[in-house]
Amino acid sequence: MSADRTPVTVVPLDAVVDPENEETVEAELRALQAGAGVVVVHVRTRVVTPRALHLLLRARQRAAAEGGILCVAAPDPAARRIFHLTGLSRVLRVAATVPGAVRRNAGAGCGHPPAATPAGARVISPLRRTGPPRPRQVRPLGRFSRARDSRRP
């Protein structure tokens, strides 16, 4: 249950989604997703294919059209990395665990503790330069650069 007591439906995704099983997996997901408020797709595979990403995006669109929410729990770091590299980790609310995905749905982050500042430490704001950026100086490549005249035939 999430913080606002909305029932959560957990849908396990154990298969690697490929062209042969994509329609079957999507039909099963659609059937389990119907009428559910919050759906957490628990990706149990290490490999997340582009077909699986598209399937999850379509499921998210269906959930949004019906007034629901779709989150993803991916315990495997390799699977989570695929979501992060594609930029879909925020769109699909990806977390490492099912409770973490539910917390992301509630707006509480993914369950990682916030970075703490030790007692007595100063918080330094990043330096900001005013004015136009300075032009970069380009250095020669050294021994790898040579004049065009001296090329060997």
DRENTORKOL-3810 file (N, C-alpha, C; in nm, 4 decimals):
REM DRENTORKOL-3810
@n.u->0.0838; n.v->-0.1187; n.w->0.0000; ca.u->0.0000; ca.v->0.0000; ca.w->0.0000; c.u->0.0875; c.v->0.1239; c.w->0.0000
@n.u->0.0473; n.v->0.2230; n.w->-0.0736; ca.u->0.1219; ca.v->0.3477; ca.w->-0.0765; c.u->0.0764; c.v->0.4363; c.w->0.0381
@n.u->0.1367; n.v->0.5501; n.w->0.0469; ca.u->0.1098; ca.v->0.6414; ca.w->0.1576; c.u->-0.0352; c.v->0.6863; c.w->0.1595
@n.u->-0.0994; n.v->0.6981; n.w->0.0445; ca.u->-0.2389; ca.v->0.7434; ca.w->0.0430; c.u->-0.3360; c.v->0.6264; c.w->0.0373
@n.u->-0.2905; n.v->0.5044; n.w->0.0693; ca.u->-0.3734; ca.v->0.3838; ca.w->0.0791; c.u->-0.4385; c.v->0.3427; c.w->-0.0527
@n.u->-0.3769; n.v->0.3762; n.w->-0.1652; ca.u->-0.4244; ca.v->0.3302; ca.w->-0.2941; c.u->-0.3778; c.v->0.1872; c.w->-0.3135
@n.u->-0.4649; n.v->0.0951; n.w->-0.3535; ca.u->-0.4198; ca.v->-0.0429; ca.w->-0.3738; c.u->-0.3175; c.v->-0.0497; c.w->-0.4877
@n.u->-0.2173; n.v->-0.1345; n.w->-0.4672; ca.u->-0.1089; ca.v->-0.1496; ca.w->-0.5628; c.u->-0.1174; c.v->-0.2887; c.w->-0.6249
@n.u->-0.1105; n.v->-0.2949; n.w->-0.7571; ca.u->-0.1071; ca.v->-0.4213; ca.w->-0.8291; c.u->0.0358; c.v->-0.4441; c.w->-0.8769
@n.u->0.0951; n.v->-0.5564; n.w->-0.8357; ca.u->0.2314; ca.v->-0.5902; ca.w->-0.8764; c.u->0.2233; c.v->-0.6934; c.w->-0.9884
@n.u->0.2826; n.v->-0.6604; n.w->-1.1027; ca.u->0.2811; ca.v->-0.7475; ca.w->-1.2199; c.u->0.4238; c.v->-0.7943; c.w->-1.2460
@n.u->0.4510; n.v->-0.9252; n.w->-1.2277; ca.u->0.5869; ca.v->-0.9731; ca.w->-1.2554; c.u->0.6126; c.v->-0.9838; c.w->-1.4054
@n.u->0.7310; n.v->-0.9418; n.w->-1.4473; ca.u->0.7720; ca.v->-0.9541; ca.w->-1.5869; c.u->0.8976; c.v->-1.0407; c.w->-1.5876
@n.u->0.8777; n.v->-1.1717; n.w->-1.6112; ca.u->0.9867; ca.v->-1.2686; ca.w->-1.6030; c.u->1.0499; c.v->-1.3005; c.w->-1.7374
@n.u->0.9859; n.v->-1.2656; n.w->-1.8457; ca.u->1.0341; ca.v->-1.3029; ca.w->-1.9784; c.u->1.1087; c.v->-1.1874; c.w->-2.0435
@n.u->1.2082; n.v->-1.2229; n.w->-2.1237; ca.u->1.2740; ca.v->-1.1230; ca.w->-2.2078; c.u->1.1792; c.v->-1.0964; c.w->-2.3242
@n.u->1.1375; n.v->-0.9721; n.w->-2.3414; ca.u->1.0386; ca.v->-0.9384; ca.w->-2.4445; c.u->1.1090; c.v->-0.9313; c.w->-2.5796
@n.u->1.0608; n.v->-1.0141; n.w->-2.6720; ca.u->1.1148; ca.v->-1.0155; ca.w->-2.8080; c.u->0.9981; c.v->-1.0187; c.w->-2.9055
@n.u->1.0227; n.v->-1.0157; n.w->-3.0359; ca.u->0.9117; ca.v->-1.0106; ca.w->-3.1321; c.u->0.8148; c.v->-1.1294; c.w->-3.1219
@n.u->0.8637; n.v->-1.2462; n.w->-3.0788; ca.u->0.7761; ca.v->-1.3634; ca.w->-3.0715; c.u->0.6745; c.v->-1.3552; c.w->-2.9578
@n.u->0.7141; n.v->-1.2970; n.w->-2.8441; ca.u->0.6231; ca.v->-1.2978; ca.w->-2.7293; c.u->0.5705; c.v->-1.1595; c.w->-2.6902
@n.u->0.6006; n.v->-1.0579; n.w->-2.7685; ca.u->0.5613; ca.v->-0.9219; ca.w->-2.7317; c.u->0.4096; c.v->-0.9072; c.w->-2.7189
@n.u->0.3348; n.v->-0.9586; n.w->-2.8151; ca.u->0.1884; ca.v->-0.9443; ca.w->-2.8109; c.u->0.1286; c.v->-1.0188; c.w->-2.6918
@n.u->0.1803; n.v->-1.1360; n.w->-2.6610; ca.u->0.1297; ca.v->-1.2136; ca.w->-2.5477; c.u->0.1567; c.v->-1.1418; c.w->-2.4161
@n.u->0.2783; n.v->-1.0924; n.w->-2.3993; ca.u->0.3143; ca.v->-1.0216; ca.w->-2.2762; c.u->0.2306; c.v->-0.8948; c.w->-2.2623
@n.u->0.2113; n.v->-0.8224; n.w->-2.3720; ca.u->0.1321; ca.v->-0.6997; ca.w->-2.3646; c.u->-0.0142; c.v->-0.7294; c.w->-2.3325
@n.u->-0.0692; n.v->-0.8377; n.w->-2.3879; ca.u->-0.2079; ca.v->-0.8742; ca.w->-2.3575; c.u->-0.2239; c.v->-0.9109; c.w->-2.2103
@n.u->-0.1273; n.v->-0.9846; n.w->-2.1555; ca.u->-0.1331; ca.v->-1.0198; ca.w->-2.0134; c.u->-0.1216; c.v->-0.8956; c.w->-1.9254
@n.u->-0.0300; n.v->-0.8062; n.w->-1.9627; ca.u->-0.0131; ca.v->-0.6828; ca.w->-1.8864; c.u->-0.1384; c.v->-0.5960; c.w->-1.8943
@n.u->-0.1984; n.v->-0.5889; n.w->-2.0111; ca.u->-0.3212; ca.v->-0.5095; ca.w->-2.0286; c.u->-0.4341; c.v->-0.5659; c.w->-1.9424
@n.u->-0.4453; n.v->-0.6992; n.w->-1.9366; ca.u->-0.5507; ca.v->-0.7613; ca.w->-1.8564; c.u->-0.5299; c.v->-0.7351; c.w->-1.7070
@n.u->-0.4063; n.v->-0.7426; n.w->-1.6604; ca.u->-0.3788; ca.v->-0.7184; ca.w->-1.5192; c.u->-0.3857; c.v->-0.5702; c.w->-1.4838
@n.u->-0.3630; n.v->-0.4849; n.w->-1.5833; ca.u->-0.3613; ca.v->-0.3407; ca.w->-1.5614; c.u->-0.5014; c.v->-0.2816; c.w->-1.5588
@n.u->-0.5991; n.v->-0.3494; n.w->-1.6169; ca.u->-0.7346; ca.v->-0.2952; ca.w->-1.6294; c.u->-0.7951; c.v->-0.2687; c.w->-1.4915
@n.u->-0.8331; n.v->-0.1445; n.w->-1.4695; ca.u->-0.9010; ca.v->-0.1057; ca.w->-1.3464; c.u->-0.8105; c.v->-0.0846; c.w->-1.2268
@n.u->-0.6814; n.v->-0.1072; n.w->-1.2407; ca.u->-0.5900; ca.v->-0.0893; ca.w->-1.1276; c.u->-0.5464; c.v->0.0562; c.w->-1.1190
@n.u->-0.5367; n.v->0.1080; n.w->-0.9980; ca.u->-0.4939; ca.v->0.2466; ca.w->-0.9790; c.u->-0.3439; c.v->0.2632; c.w->-0.9956
@n.u->-0.2682; n.v->0.1853; n.w->-0.9179; ca.u->-0.1226; ca.v->0.1906; ca.w->-0.9239; c.u->-0.0730; c.v->0.0518; c.w->-0.9631
@n.u->0.0031; n.v->0.0464; n.w->-1.0719; ca.u->0.0591; ca.v->-0.0798; ca.w->-1.1191; c.u->0.2105; c.v->-0.0710; c.w->-1.1101
@n.u->0.2713; n.v->-0.1699; n.w->-1.0448; ca.u->0.4164; ca.v->-0.1801; ca.w->-1.0381; c.u->0.4565; c.v->-0.3007; c.w->-1.1209
@n.u->0.5291; n.v->-0.2775; n.w->-1.2290; ca.u->0.5795; ca.v->-0.3865; ca.w->-1.3116; c.u->0.7148; c.v->-0.4273; c.w->-1.2534
@n.u->0.7209; n.v->-0.5511; n.w->-1.2049; ca.u->0.8418; ca.v->-0.6026; ca.w->-1.1411; c.u->0.9249; c.v->-0.6750; c.w->-1.2470
@n.u->1.0252; n.v->-0.6068; n.w->-1.3020; ca.u->1.1106; ca.v->-0.6607; ca.w->-1.4074; c.u->1.2146; c.v->-0.7501; c.w->-1.3414
@n.u->1.2023; n.v->-0.8812; n.w->-1.3629; ca.u->1.2915; ca.v->-0.9769; ca.w->-1.2979; c.u->1.4020; c.v->-1.0266; c.w->-1.3894
@n.u->1.4114; n.v->-0.9731; n.w->-1.5073; ca.u->1.5157; ca.v->-1.0160; ca.w->-1.5997; c.u->1.6329; c.v->-0.9184; c.w->-1.5953
@n.u->1.7487; n.v->-0.9673; n.w->-1.6353; ca.u->1.8674; ca.v->-0.8832; ca.w->-1.6421; c.u->1.8685; c.v->-0.8013; c.w->-1.7704
@n.u->1.8061; n.v->-0.8558; n.w->-1.8745; ca.u->1.8052; ca.v->-0.7927; ca.w->-2.0063; c.u->1.6724; c.v->-0.7206; c.w->-2.0267
@n.u->1.6801; n.v->-0.5943; n.w->-2.0613; ca.u->1.5610; ca.v->-0.5166; ca.w->-2.0961; c.u->1.5782; c.v->-0.4753; c.w->-2.2420
@n.u->1.4979; n.v->-0.5324; n.w->-2.3286; ca.u->1.5095; ca.v->-0.5075; ca.w->-2.4722; c.u->1.4367; c.v->-0.3793; c.w->-2.5108
@n.u->1.4670; n.v->-0.3252; n.w->-2.6284; ca.u->1.3900; ca.v->-0.2100; ca.w->-2.6757; c.u->1.2408; c.v->-0.2406; c.w->-2.6863
@n.u->1.2066; n.v->-0.3643; n.w->-2.7194; ca.u->1.0642; ca.v->-0.4027; ca.w->-2.7248; c.u->1.0000; c.v->-0.3913; c.w->-2.5869
@n.u->1.0739; n.v->-0.4304; n.w->-2.4835; ca.u->1.0215; ca.v->-0.4197; ca.w->-2.3471; c.u->1.0036; c.v->-0.2731; c.w->-2.3078
@n.u->1.0972; n.v->-0.1888; n.w->-2.3474; ca.u->1.0851; ca.v->-0.0459; ca.w->-2.3176; c.u->0.9619; c.v->0.0138; c.w->-2.3845
@n.u->0.9401; n.v->-0.0205; n.w->-2.5108; ca.u->0.8218; ca.v->0.0299; ca.w->-2.5823; c.u->0.6941; c.v->-0.0235; c.w->-2.5190
@n.u->0.6959; n.v->-0.1496; n.w->-2.4795; ca.u->0.5789; ca.v->-0.2099; ca.w->-2.4155; c.u->0.5463; c.v->-0.1369; c.w->-2.2851
@n.u->0.6478; n.v->-0.1053; n.w->-2.2055; ca.u->0.6258; ca.v->-0.0343; ca.w->-2.0796; c.u->0.5787; c.v->0.1086; c.w->-2.1027
@n.u->0.6289; n.v->0.1728; n.w->-2.2074; ca.u->0.5814; ca.v->0.3078; ca.w->-2.2382; c.u->0.4349; c.v->0.3064; c.w->-2.2815
@n.u->0.3965; n.v->0.2067; n.w->-2.3615; ca.u->0.2552; ca.v->0.1955; ca.w->-2.4009; c.u->0.1677; c.v->0.1678; c.w->-2.2788
@n.u->0.2159; n.v->0.0837; n.w->-2.1875; ca.u->0.1403; ca.v->0.0549; ca.w->-2.0651; c.u->0.1263; c.v->0.1798; c.w->-1.9793
@n.u->0.2310; n.v->0.2613; n.w->-1.9756; ca.u->0.2241; ca.v->0.3868; ca.w->-1.9003; c.u->0.1207; c.v->0.4809; c.w->-1.9613
@n.u->0.1166; n.v->0.4882; n.w->-2.0947; ca.u->0.0170; ca.v->0.5730; ca.w->-2.1610; c.u->-0.1241; c.v->0.5240; c.w->-2.1325
@n.u->-0.1445; n.v->0.3923; n.w->-2.1349; ca.u->-0.2771; ca.v->0.3372; ca.w->-2.1024; c.u->-0.3162; c.v->0.3711; c.w->-1.9594
@n.u->-0.2208; n.v->0.3561; n.w->-1.8671; ca.u->-0.2489; ca.v->0.3855; ca.w->-1.7264; c.u->-0.2851; c.v->0.5326; c.w->-1.7085
@n.u->-0.2122; n.v->0.6213; n.w->-1.7751; ca.u->-0.2411; ca.v->0.7647; ca.w->-1.7634; c.u->-0.3777; c.v->0.7980; c.w->-1.8228
@n.u->-0.4138; n.v->0.7331; n.w->-1.9329; ca.u->-0.5437; ca.v->0.7581; ca.w->-1.9955; c.u->-0.6582; c.v->0.7139; c.w->-1.9050
@n.u->-0.6347; n.v->0.6098; n.w->-1.8253; ca.u->-0.7379; ca.v->0.5599; ca.w->-1.7343; c.u->-0.7300; c.v->0.6235; c.w->-1.5961
@n.u->-0.6382; n.v->0.7186; n.w->-1.5771; ca.u->-0.6241; ca.v->0.7849; ca.w->-1.4483; c.u->-0.5380; c.v->0.7072; c.w->-1.3504
@n.u->-0.4626; n.v->0.6100; n.w->-1.3976; ca.u->-0.3763; ca.v->0.5302; ca.w->-1.3110; c.u->-0.2311; c.v->0.5702; c.w->-1.3236
@n.u->-0.1461; n.v->0.4954; n.w->-1.2557; ca.u->-0.0023; ca.v->0.5226; ca.w->-1.2539; c.u->0.0702; c.v->0.3910; c.w->-1.2760
@n.u->0.1788; n.v->0.3957; n.w->-1.3527; ca.u->0.2621; ca.v->0.2790; ca.w->-1.3740; c.u->0.4032; c.v->0.3086; c.w->-1.3241
@n.u->0.4559; n.v->0.2200; n.w->-1.2410; ca.u->0.5919; ca.v->0.2289; ca.w->-1.1902; c.u->0.6648; c.v->0.1005; c.w->-1.2273
@n.u->0.7969; n.v->0.1020; n.w->-1.2190; ca.u->0.8770; ca.v->-0.0154; ca.w->-1.2513; c.u->0.9717; c.v->-0.0440; c.w->-1.1360
@n.u->0.9761; n.v->-0.1718; n.w->-1.0957; ca.u->1.0739; ca.v->-0.2189; ca.w->-0.9983; c.u->1.1687; c.v->-0.3118; c.w->-1.0722
@n.u->1.2977; n.v->-0.2791; n.w->-1.0714; ca.u->1.3990; ca.v->-0.3600; ca.w->-1.1394; c.u->1.5110; c.v->-0.3887; c.w->-1.0408
@n.u->1.5116; n.v->-0.5073; n.w->-0.9787; ca.u->1.6141; ca.v->-0.5370; ca.w->-0.8785; c.u->1.7544; c.v->-0.5515; c.w->-0.9363
@n.u->1.7653; n.v->-0.5921; n.w->-1.0618; ca.u->1.8965; ca.v->-0.6134; ca.w->-1.1205; c.u->1.9601; c.v->-0.4804; c.w->-1.1612
@n.u->2.0840; n.v->-0.4529; n.w->-1.1167; ca.u->2.1483; ca.v->-0.3259; ca.w->-1.1516; c.u->2.1659; c.v->-0.3062; c.w->-1.3025
@n.u->2.1878; n.v->-0.4154; n.w->-1.3766; ca.u->2.2047; ca.v->-0.4025; ca.w->-1.5220; c.u->2.0750; c.v->-0.3561; c.w->-1.5868
@n.u->1.9626; n.v->-0.4079; n.w->-1.5387; ca.u->1.8332; ca.v->-0.3656; ca.w->-1.5928; c.u->1.8062; c.v->-0.2194; c.w->-1.5592
@n.u->1.8351; n.v->-0.1792; n.w->-1.4350; ca.u->1.8144; ca.v->-0.0384; ca.w->-1.3966; c.u->1.9042; c.v->0.0533; c.w->-1.4778
@n.u->2.0249; n.v->0.0085; n.w->-1.5073; ca.u->2.1175; ca.v->0.0895; ca.w->-1.5868; c.u->2.0616; c.v->0.1145; c.w->-1.7262
@n.u->1.9949; n.v->0.0161; n.w->-1.7839; ca.u->1.9338; ca.v->0.0352; ca.w->-1.9160; c.u->1.8276; c.v->0.1441; c.w->-1.9086
@n.u->1.7465; n.v->0.1416; n.w->-1.8037; ca.u->1.6444; ca.v->0.2458; ca.w->-1.7878; c.u->1.7097; c.v->0.3834; c.w->-1.7705
@n.u->1.8183; n.v->0.3899; n.w->-1.6948; ca.u->1.8860; ca.v->0.5180; ca.w->-1.6736; c.u->1.9519; c.v->0.5681; c.w->-1.8015
@n.u->2.0190; n.v->0.4782; n.w->-1.8748; ca.u->2.0882; ca.v->0.5199; ca.w->-1.9967; c.u->1.9923; c.v->0.5683; c.w->-2.1048
@n.u->1.8731; n.v->0.5104; n.w->-2.1087; ca.u->1.7753; ca.v->0.5525; ca.w->-2.2086; c.u->1.6962; c.v->0.6753; c.w->-2.1640
@n.u->1.7130; n.v->0.7171; n.w->-2.0395; ca.u->1.6405; ca.v->0.8327; ca.w->-1.9896; c.u->1.4996; c.v->0.8016; c.w->-1.9444
@n.u->1.4655; n.v->0.6734; n.w->-1.9374; ca.u->1.3290; ca.v->0.6353; ca.w->-1.9008; c.u->1.3129; c.v->0.6075; c.w->-1.7517
@n.u->1.4194; n.v->0.6221; n.w->-1.6744; ca.u->1.4090; ca.v->0.5915; ca.w->-1.5317; c.u->1.3161; c.v->0.6881; c.w->-1.4593
@n.u->1.3102; n.v->0.8103; n.w->-1.5038; ca.u->1.2193; ca.v->0.9073; ca.w->-1.4410; c.u->1.0790; c.v->0.8994; c.w->-1.4991
@n.u->1.0704; n.v->0.8733; n.w->-1.6272; ca.u->0.9390; ca.v->0.8653; ca.w->-1.6916; c.u->0.8612; c.v->0.7460; c.w->-1.6373
@n.u->0.9304; n.v->0.6333; n.w->-1.6218; ca.u->0.8656; ca.v->0.5109; ca.w->-1.5756; c.u->0.8770; c.v->0.4905; c.w->-1.4250
@n.u->0.9377; n.v->0.5849; n.w->-1.3544; ca.u->0.9520; ca.v->0.5788; ca.w->-1.2086; c.u->1.0165; c.v->0.4472; c.w->-1.1654
@n.u->1.1390; n.v->0.4278; n.w->-1.2079; ca.u->1.2111; ca.v->0.3030; ca.w->-1.1827; c.u->1.2765; c.v->0.3076; c.w->-1.0457
@n.u->1.2629; n.v->0.1974; n.w->-0.9724; ca.u->1.3284; ca.v->0.1813; ca.w->-0.8429; c.u->1.3824; c.v->0.0386; c.w->-0.8346
@n.u->1.4625; n.v->0.0122; n.w->-0.7343; ca.u->1.5235; ca.v->-0.1196; ca.w->-0.7190; c.u->1.4276; c.v->-0.2221; c.w->-0.6607
@n.u->1.3318; n.v->-0.1780; n.w->-0.5819; ca.u->1.2393; ca.v->-0.2700; ca.w->-0.5158; c.u->1.0954; c.v->-0.2259; c.w->-0.5399
@n.u->1.0032; n.v->-0.3165; n.w->-0.5107; ca.u->0.8610; ca.v->-0.2820; ca.w->-0.5241; c.u->0.8232; c.v->-0.1726; c.w->-0.4239
@n.u->0.8620; n.v->-0.1826; n.w->-0.2955; ca.u->0.8313; ca.v->-0.0710; ca.w->-0.2043; c.u->0.8951; c.v->0.0612; c.w->-0.2486
@n.u->1.0154; n.v->0.0532; n.w->-0.3076; ca.u->1.0791; ca.v->0.1742; ca.w->-0.3587; c.u->1.0004; c.v->0.2356; c.w->-0.4718
@n.u->0.9449; n.v->0.1521; n.w->-0.5601; ca.u->0.8628; ca.v->0.2028; ca.w->-0.6704; c.u->0.7354; c.v->0.2673; c.w->-0.6170
@n.u->0.6794; n.v->0.2084; n.w->-0.5130; ca.u->0.5590; ca.v->0.2672; ca.w->-0.4524; c.u->0.5931; c.v->0.4017; c.w->-0.3883
@n.u->0.7102; n.v->0.4100; n.w->-0.3243; ca.u->0.7522; ca.v->0.5391; ca.w->-0.2665; c.u->0.7755; c.v->0.6427; c.w->-0.3752
@n.u->0.8322; n.v->0.6014; n.w->-0.4895; ca.u->0.8510; ca.v->0.6954; ca.w->-0.6007; c.u->0.7157; c.v->0.7457; c.w->-0.6483
@n.u->0.6153; n.v->0.6576; n.w->-0.6483; ca.u->0.4804; ca.v->0.6978; ca.w->-0.6874; c.u->0.4268; c.v->0.8029; c.w->-0.5910
@n.u->0.4575; n.v->0.7884; n.w->-0.4628; ca.u->0.4084; ca.v->0.8823; ca.w->-0.3622; c.u->0.4894; c.v->1.0113; c.w->-0.3600
@n.u->0.5947; n.v->1.0199; n.w->-0.4438; ca.u->0.6753; ca.v->1.1413; ca.w->-0.4500; c.u->0.7843; c.v->1.1457; c.w->-0.3464
@n.u->0.8186; n.v->1.0298; n.w->-0.2883; ca.u->0.9182; ca.v->1.0282; ca.w->-0.1826; c.u->1.0560; c.v->0.9868; c.w->-0.2317
@n.u->1.0792; n.v->0.9852; n.w->-0.3607; ca.u->1.2087; ca.v->0.9426; ca.w->-0.4131; c.u->1.2127; c.v->0.7924; c.w->-0.4283
@n.u->1.3288; n.v->0.7384; n.w->-0.4540; ca.u->1.3392; ca.v->0.5956; ca.w->-0.4827; c.u->1.3834; c.v->0.5148; c.w->-0.3626
@n.u->1.3867; n.v->0.5720; n.w->-0.2456; ca.u->1.4206; ca.v->0.4967; ca.w->-0.1268; c.u->1.5640; c.v->0.5138; c.w->-0.0817
@n.u->1.6478; n.v->0.5812; n.w->-0.1581; ca.u->1.7841; ca.v->0.6060; ca.w->-0.1150; c.u->1.7817; c.v->0.7171; c.w->-0.0118
@n.u->1.8617; n.v->0.7047; n.w->0.0939; ca.u->1.8621; ca.v->0.8121; ca.w->0.1933; c.u->1.9207; c.v->0.9400; c.w->0.1338
@n.u->1.8690; n.v->1.0554; n.w->0.1732; ca.u->1.9233; ca.v->1.1805; ca.w->0.1204; c.u->2.0656; c.v->1.2007; c.w->0.1693
@n.u->2.1425; n.v->1.2735; n.w->0.0918; ca.u->2.2808; ca.v->1.3025; ca.w->0.1299; c.u->2.2799; c.v->1.3901; c.w->0.2540
@n.u->2.3481; n.v->1.3443; n.w->0.3561; ca.u->2.3492; ca.v->1.4176; ca.w->0.4828; c.u->2.4726; c.v->1.5058; c.w->0.4902
@n.u->2.4562; n.v->1.6194; n.w->0.5540; ca.u->2.5684; ca.v->1.7092; ca.w->0.5772; c.u->2.6164; c.v->1.6852; c.w->0.7194
@n.u->2.7439; n.v->1.6519; n.w->0.7386; ca.u->2.7939; ca.v->1.6279; ca.w->0.8744; c.u->2.7775; c.v->1.7526; c.w->0.9608
@n.u->2.7645; n.v->1.7296; n.w->1.0906; ca.u->2.7481; ca.v->1.8413; ca.w->1.1846; c.u->2.8707; c.v->1.9308; c.w->1.1795
@n.u->2.8497; n.v->2.0595; n.w->1.1741; ca.u->2.9575; ca.v->2.1563; ca.w->1.1725; c.u->3.0158; c.v->2.1828; c.w->1.0345
@n.u->2.9682; n.v->2.1112; n.w->0.9331; ca.u->3.0212; ca.v->2.1308; ca.w->0.7979; c.u->2.9546; c.v->2.2516; c.w->0.7334
@n.u->3.0312; n.v->2.3205; n.w->0.6507; ca.u->2.9759; ca.v->2.4340; ca.w->0.5782; c.u->2.9261; c.v->2.3867; c.w->0.4432
@n.u->2.8144; n.v->2.4388; n.w->0.4024; ca.u->2.7619; ca.v->2.4098; ca.w->0.2693; c.u->2.8051; c.v->2.5224; c.w->0.1786
@n.u->2.8825; n.v->2.4895; n.w->0.0771; ca.u->2.9363; ca.v->2.5902; ca.w->-0.0135; c.u->2.8579; c.v->2.5844; c.w->-0.1434
@n.u->2.8054; n.v->2.6985; n.w->-0.1822; ca.u->2.7307; ca.v->2.7019; ca.w->-0.3074; c.u->2.8288; c.v->2.7022; c.w->-0.4241
@n.u->2.7887; n.v->2.6477; n.w->-0.5383; ca.u->2.8789; ca.v->2.6459; ca.w->-0.6527; c.u->2.9082; c.v->2.7879; c.w->-0.7008
@n.u->3.0307; n.v->2.8069; n.w->-0.7498; ca.u->3.0697; ca.v->2.9385; ca.w->-0.7990; c.u->3.0028; c.v->2.9654; c.w->-0.9327
@n.u->2.9564; n.v->3.0851; n.w->-0.9482; ca.u->2.8945; ca.v->3.1248; ca.w->-1.0742; c.u->2.9678; c.v->3.2457; c.w->-1.1271
@n.u->3.0112; n.v->3.2339; n.w->-1.2493; ca.u->3.0795; ca.v->3.3461; ca.w->-1.3136; c.u->2.9774; c.v->3.4341; c.w->-1.3816
@n.u->3.0008; n.v->3.5615; n.w->-1.3739; ca.u->2.9136; ca.v->3.6529; ca.w->-1.4453; c.u->2.9810; c.v->3.6925; c.w->-1.5753
@n.u->2.9027; n.v->3.7270; n.w->-1.6713; ca.u->2.9564; ca.v->3.7699; ca.w->-1.7999; c.u->2.9664; c.v->3.6544; c.w->-1.8981
@n.u->3.0179; n.v->3.6842; n.w->-2.0154; ca.u->3.0257; ca.v->3.5808; ca.w->-2.1187; c.u->3.1322; c.v->3.4765; c.w->-2.0838
@n.u->3.1175; n.v->3.3549; n.w->-2.1340; ca.u->3.2185; ca.v->3.2533; ca.w->-2.1057; c.u->3.3503; c.v->3.2871; c.w->-2.1738
@n.u->3.4582; n.v->3.2475; n.w->-2.1114; ca.u->3.5900; ca.v->3.2732; ca.w->-2.1675; c.u->3.6166; c.v->3.1753; c.w->-2.2820
@n.u->3.6832; n.v->3.2217; n.w->-2.3883; ca.u->3.7151; ca.v->3.1288; ca.w->-2.4969; c.u->3.8215; c.v->3.0298; c.w->-2.4506
@n.u->3.8088; n.v->2.9070; n.w->-2.4944; ca.u->3.9074; ca.v->2.8053; ca.w->-2.4589; c.u->4.0298; c.v->2.8186; c.w->-2.5469
@n.u->4.1439; n.v->2.7948; n.w->-2.4901; ca.u->4.2662; ca.v->2.7961; ca.w->-2.5684; c.u->4.2893; c.v->2.6547; c.w->-2.6206
@n.u->4.3173; n.v->2.6449; n.w->-2.7490; ca.u->4.3406; ca.v->2.5159; ca.w->-2.8106; c.u->4.4902; c.v->2.4911; c.w->-2.8137
@n.u->4.5296; n.v->2.3759; n.w->-2.7604; ca.u->4.6710; ca.v->2.3404; ca.w->-2.7581; c.u->4.7034; c.v->2.2528; c.w->-2.8784
@n.u->4.8258; n.v->2.2591; n.w->-2.9274; ca.u->4.8639; ca.v->2.1689; ca.w->-3.0355; c.u->4.8697; c.v->2.0254; c.w->-2.9834
@n.u->4.8577; n.v->1.9317; n.w->-3.0714; ca.u->4.8569; ca.v->1.7920; ca.w->-3.0327; c.u->4.9968; c.v->1.7371; c.w->-3.0051
@n.u->5.0973; n.v->1.8192; n.w->-3.0187; ca.u->5.2324; ca.v->1.7769; ca.w->-2.9862; c.u->5.2917; c.v->1.6882; c.w->-3.0931
@n.u->5.3444; n.v->1.5755; n.w->-3.0520; ca.u->5.4142; ca.v->1.4890; ca.w->-3.1467; c.u->5.3215; c.v->1.4259; c.w->-3.2490
@n.u->5.1927; n.v->1.4274; n.w->-3.2256; ca.u->5.0992; ca.v->1.3669; ca.w->-3.3196; c.u->5.0596; c.v->1.4609; c.w->-3.4326
@n.u->5.0849; n.v->1.5894; n.w->-3.4153; ca.u->5.0478; ca.v->1.6826; ca.w->-3.5208; c.u->5.1704; c.v->1.7146; c.w->-3.6049
@n.u->5.1493; n.v->1.7204; n.w->-3.7319; ca.u->5.2578; ca.v->1.7592; ca.w->-3.8216; c.u->5.1983; c.v->1.8372; c.w->-3.9375
@n.u->5.2810; n.v->1.9118; n.w->-4.0016; ca.u->5.2340; ca.v->1.9935; ca.w->-4.1128; c.u->5.1925; c.v->1.9035; c.w->-4.2283
@n.u->5.0994; n.v->1.9508; n.w->-4.3085; ca.u->5.0509; ca.v->1.8717; ca.w->-4.4217; c.u->5.1614; c.v->1.8443; c.w->-4.5255
@n.u->5.2614; n.v->1.9330; n.w->-4.5317; ca.u->5.3686; ca.v->1.9159; ca.w->-4.6309; c.u->5.4550; c.v->1.7936; c.w->-4.5979
@n.u->5.4662; n.v->1.7618; n.w->-4.4713; ca.u->5.5605; ca.v->1.6586; ca.w->-4.4329; c.u->5.4997; c.v->1.5177; c.w->-4.4308
@n.u->5.3822; n.v->1.5011; n.w->-4.4854; ca.u->5.3210; ca.v->1.3684; ca.w->-4.4881; c.u->5.3984; c.v->1.2744; c.w->-4.5770
@n.u->5.4015; n.v->1.1516; n.w->-4.5363; ca.u->5.4695; ca.v->1.0524; ca.w->-4.6173; c.u->5.3806; c.v->1.0093; c.w->-4.7310
@n.u->5.4404; n.v->0.9751; n.w->-4.8472; ca.u->5.3565; ca.v->0.9343; ca.w->-4.9615; c.u->5.2986; c.v->0.7963; c.w->-4.9436
END
